[in-house]
Amino acid sequence: MKKRGQLLAQPFIFIFAIIFGALILAFGTWAIFNIKERAELAELTLAITDIKKEVNSYYNLETGSSKELNIALPKKVEKICFTVPKEQFTKTSDQELNQLLQNNQKYHAFIFPINIFKLTKFEIPHLKPIKNPLCITTKNSLKAVIETKDYYVEIREK
């Protein structure tokens, strides 16, 4: 009797092992995608921090000082739009951008597509684009020029 009971239990052990292996595989896949998303968000945050550092640095320099920016961005970012909050803006053909700008009270930069990351709106004090809004298409990096003006730092496309 003992041998027969062991034979009946063996298929259940194999089924349990297969289910457990599938759960480990599913959790591993989820963890890899989660880490990849967090890495892209960290890369975006680092890029915005670099822009803020450059703007703050050039804000304190003499009028006319300029620098070319070449800042790496995640592949998912298609464009960055810079604007001046609370100022009149030029309407664009992009309805989503127009809606964002109408309700904008404090953000200077928007990342597009807008819902790709948890953070897509950023404050960058002292930054003013050459036109309002200034949208720069990115291909893995932001290429722009910043220049110190009297009371702000101007950004324009390279």
WOGI-V827574 format. One record per backbone hydrogen bond with DSSP energy under -1.0 kcal/mol. CO is the residue of the C=O (numbers start at 0). NH is the residue of the N-H. Records with the same first field share a line. If there is no record, write none. Layout:
CO = NH  NH
This chain:
0 = 4
1 = 5
2 = 6
3 = 7
4 = 8
5 = 9
8 = 12
9 = 13
10 = 14
11 = 15
12 = 16
13 = 17
14 = 18
15 = 19
16 = 20
17 = 21
18 = 22
19 = 23
20 = 24
21 = 25
22 = 26
23 = 27
24 = 28
25 = 29
26 = 30
27 = 31
28 = 32
29 = 33
30 = 34
31 = 35
32 = 36
33 = 37
34 = 38
35 = 39
36 = 40
37 = 41
38 = 42
39 = 43
40 = 44
41 = 45
42 = 46
43 = 47
44 = 48
45 = 49
46 = 50
47 = 51
48 = 52
49 = 53
50 = 54
51 = 55
52 = 56
53 = 57
54 = 58
61 = 64
64 = 147
66 = 145
68 = 143
70 = 141
73 = 76
77 = 137
78 = 111
79 = 135
80 = 109
81 = 133
83 = 86
93 = 97
94 = 98
95 = 99
96 = 100
97 = 101
98 = 102
107 = 82
108 = 121
109 = 80
111 = 77  78
112 = 115
119 = 110
121 = 107  108
123 = 126
125 = 152
127 = 154
131 = 89
133 = 81
135 = 79
139 = 72
140 = 138
141 = 70
142 = 157
143 = 68
144 = 155
145 = 66
146 = 153
147 = 63
151 = 148
152 = 127
153 = 146
154 = 129
155 = 144
